[in-house]
Amino acid sequence: MYQPGLKGITAVETKLCHIDGAQGVLTYRGNPIQSIVEDNTYEDAAYFLLYGNFPSTEELQIFKEKLNDNRELPAYVREILDSIPSGQTMMDVLRTTVSSLTTKKLMEDNATQLIAIIPTIIAYRYRKMKDLPIIKPDPALNHVENFMYMLSDKVNKSDVKILEAYLIMTMEHGLNASTFAARVTISTESDLISAITSAIGTMKGPLHGGAPSGVIDLLDEINTTDNISEIIHKKLKNKERIMGFGHRVYKTVDPRAIALKKKIIQSEHLPEWIKLALETEKVTIKLLNEYKPEQNLYTNVEYYAAAIMKSLELDPEIFTAIFSSSRIVGWCAHSMEQANNNTIFRPNATYIGD
Ligand code: ACO
């Protein structure tokens, strides 16, 4: 049987993630994403996905120390970063730099290294391209605080909480294209650095890790709450898609959008831009329901990802790389799962030539 894109075909068994698109449910190792985000730090959630249990105090301490030990860029990595031409995208830079890392004996050690170093690579390159002074990681800060600090030279607790929620929620999402690419590479008994290089190359494509910049364009166009209804009406009449709404898997509300919105609303000072996003969501869902009553169109995770990136004043050009800095956890966990119970991927191709 030939199924284009392997749509609907089960290719692996996993204990990492379950998605029920009809009910709007996403769980990591059996735990609903909402409770994982509410009760855990980035480090707890990453450890849980990699090892299957939430870390004890001692396990967490060791994990954090390992992350700290791997956060700094080795001199040769800085040289590579400095030599990549300025026109290359952040995903190109990430792919090239990650591919230069040394393979360690234990796959889990490489996983910790990758989780720790990817934010430093992104922040180093980002500041270099903007002619800003480079900020080294601070061992006193946790993972997400360090990422914010290295990018923007400030650590605002409420911004960190929101970014952390986004990063936890996007760590893992089943057998998406990049995760599949990582598993295929590992299935040949290749190493984790090669698998993650494959995954980053796959994530780069607009059909997968495409940045939520469409949402930013939409909200920039709307600009003020007075314009929402008129602009959305016009777009729907012209049969345009409203960015940040609808999802291929979720046929109800994307649970990540709900959890992310909750986090955003909890923050002390809502930036004007977020207020506009919240109001636009309300009006758009109502209008989508009028124009497309059969489709059940709701907000997806990209909508609030855009709101967060914009309110943190991060450049759209690094959105997909930031997404990769969280999905690295899922890629590593899937690679470890594949290695522990491996069969090489080798599907058939039906010959249709002369
Ligand atoms: N705005 C307006 N209409 C929409 C939207 C939308 N955002 N999404 C779907 N529809 C309509 C389509 O026009 C179509 O209507 P029709 O049958 O009258 O022609 C119907 O709903 C079904 O559309 P499909 O593309 O077949 O639905 P699918 O579930 O395959 O699409 C997708 C999912 C591609 C995400 C779509 O909802 C979309 O284009 N959304 C906007 C882009 C976006 O936000 N992408 C980010 C997704 S989240 C992520 O990738 C992490």
Residues whose N, C-alpha, C, O or C-beta is under 5 A from the ligand:
A	BS01	ACO	H208 E240 R241 I242 M243 G244 F245 G246 H247 R248 Q295 N300 E302
